[in-house]
Amino acid sequence: MVLEVAEINVVPGREADFTEAYRRARGLVAASPGLRSMRMTRGVESPSRFVLLIEWDSVEAHDQGFRRTDRFGAWREALGPHFAEAPRVEHFEDVE
């Protein structure tokens, strides 16, 4: 299992629009094979900062099962207009 962490900075004043776009587009990611869980969080001290946390079976599941599909383009089309900058995305593994 890998954890995708996406740090998303939204244009100040567009947080509500971003949140609504996420709610509408969430199913595009949720339908991906290899997805285990997904949640979006919002900064308390920095309300324009969001962190998306997605558990995948593998990095390949993220890449092949979502990023290389038409669903990814639709996702970026829905959320992208609200980004202040490109999101920072990394994958993490548990330490045992």
Helices and strands as residue ranges (DSSP letters): E 2-9, H 15-30, E 35-42, E 49-56, H 59-62, I 63-67, H 70-79, G 80-82, E 88-92
